[in-house]
Amino acid sequence: MSDQEPVTLVVGRIVKPHGVQGELVVEVRTDSPELRFAPGSVLGLRRRGARGSESFTVAAVRPHAGRLLVFAEGVRGREAAEELRGAVLTVPADELEPTDDPDEFHDHQLEGLRVVLPDGADAGVVTDVVHTPAGELLAVRTPERHEVLVPFVTEIVPEVDLEGGRLLVDPPEGLFDSQQ
C-alpha cells in the first residue's frame, strides 16, 4: 500500500464568510456544482498552509452573485467561517466524470506537462492552472525558474499531448522573453 495521498482536485475555494450565521462564499471550480455542492455532499477541505485534508459536509447551498453561499455542518457563526477563508474544497480525482470533449482537460492532467515551443525548445513545465473570469491561464515554470502565465487558448496552445507528457505553446512575441 502506498503512503502517498490520493490525487485530489479542487472543486471550490472559500472566499470569505457571508453574514453572521457561518455561511460561506464559495468560488466554484467545477463544471458540476449541482452535484459537488448538493446538501449532504462530503468534500475534502484543505486550509491554506496546512498539510492534509479535513472533511467538509455541505448542509445547505444557494446561488449568489455568480458564486455559491454554502452552510457546512459544524461551521456556526462568523468567526468559525472566517477561519476557513482561503481554504480549498476537493474531491478525489477518481470521482470525476471523464470529459467527452477531446479539447477539455481536468487541471491535474495539465499540471506537470512539459512545455515545448514550435522550434522544439524547452520552455518549462506547467505548475498550475489559474482560473480567471476571462479564462484559464497555464502557470509555466521556465528553466530559469521564472513563472510565465500563458493563456490556455487554441491560438497559443495548439496541441496538448497527454500521452507524450507535453504541450506545444506558440506564444505571442515577448511572452517568454520578458522573464529575464
N, C-alpha and C positions, 0 to 999 in steps of 0.2 A: 504494500500500500504506500502511495506517495504521500510525503508530508507537505507537498505544495498545496496551496489553497486553490480551489476550483476557480476557473476563469469566470468573472462576473462582469456584467455590462451595466452601465449607468442608464437608468430609465427616467431619472428626475434629479433635480437639485433643489434643496430647501433654500429659498431666497431670504425669507425673513418671517417673523411672526405676523399674524393679522388679528387685530383686536386683542381682547384681554382673556379670552377663554382657552387659548392654546392652539388656535387654528394656525396652520402653516401655509405660506405662499410657496407653491412648488412650480418650478420651471420644468416643463415636460421635455424629455429627451427620448421619446419612443413614438413609434407610429401607431401604437395600440394603447392609448391611455385608458380607454374604457375597460380594457382587460387588466392592465397592470395596476390601475388605481381603483378597482372595484372594491366596495366595502368587504372586508374580510381577507383581502389580499395580504400576503406576508412578503415583505421586501427586505433586502439587506439594507442596513444603514451604516455608512462609513463616515465618521466625523473627520473634519479637517485635521491633518497631522496625526491621526490615530492609526494604529495598526489593527488589522482585523475588522470584523463587522459585527454589528448587533442586529437584532430583528426589529422590524417596524411593521405594525399591523394597521392597515387603513380601517378607520371606524366610519368615516363619512367623507364625502367629496362633493365639490360643486365647482363649476367653471367660474372664472372671474378674470376679466381683462386679459384674455389670451393665456392665462395660467390656470392652475387649479388651486382651490383652497381645500386643504386636507386636515381632518381631525385624525389623530393617531391614538391608538389605545395607549394609555399610560402617560400621555402628554396633557397636563392640565395647567392652565394659566400661562400668562405671557412669559414669565421667567423660564419655565421649562421649555417653551417653544424657542425662546431666544438662544438657549444652549445648543439647539440643533441648526442654527444659522450656518449655511455653507456646507452642510453635510450632503452627501450624495446618496441616492436610493438606487439599489441594484437588484438584478436578477441573475441567476446562474445562466451562463451562455447556452447551455443545452436546452433551456426552456424557450429560446427564441424560435419563432417560426422562420423557415427558410424564405429568402426573398425570391419572388417569381421573376423579377426583372433582372436580367444579367448585368445591367448598369447600376444596380443598387447594391450597397455593401453595408455590413454592420461595422461599427467603429473598430472592433477588435480584429477584423480581417485586414484592415488597412494599417494598423499600428504595427511597426516592425518591418514594413516593406522597404526594400532598398529603392532609392530614387535615382533614376538614370536620365541623363539629358539626351537629346536626339543624336549627338555625336558619340554616345556611348560612355561619356564621362560620368563618374560617380558624383552625385550631388548631395548624398546624405541618406538619412533614414527617417521615416515617418514616426514621430514620437507620440502624436496625439491628433485627434480630430476635434476641431473647435467649432461649435455650433453657434452661429450668429443669426440675427433676424434676416440678414442679407444672404445667407447661405453658409455652406461649410467651408472651412479652411483646414488645410493639412499643415500641422506644425512639423517642419523638417529640421532635424539637427544636421548641420553641414559637417564635412570632415574637419573644418576649422573650429568646430564646436559652437557655431552661431546658430540661432534659431531663425528660420525663414517661414513666414506664413504664406502658403500657396493656395489660391482659390481653387476649390475642387470642382472645376467645370471642364467639360469635354474639350474646349478650345485649348486649355492649358495642360490638362491631364488626359491625353487622348487614349491611353492604354493602361489597364490595370491587369496584371498577370499574377493572380493569387498563387497558382501552382508554381510559378517561377520565382515567387517572392520578391517581385519588383513592380514598379510602375514607372511609366515614361512621363516626364514632365517637359513640355515645350514652353518655357517661361517667357514672358514678355522681357524685352531688353532691360537689363539692370536689376531684375528681381533678386538674383543671387549675388550680383556684383556689389550691392550696397552693404553687404555684411563683411567688411574687411577689418 
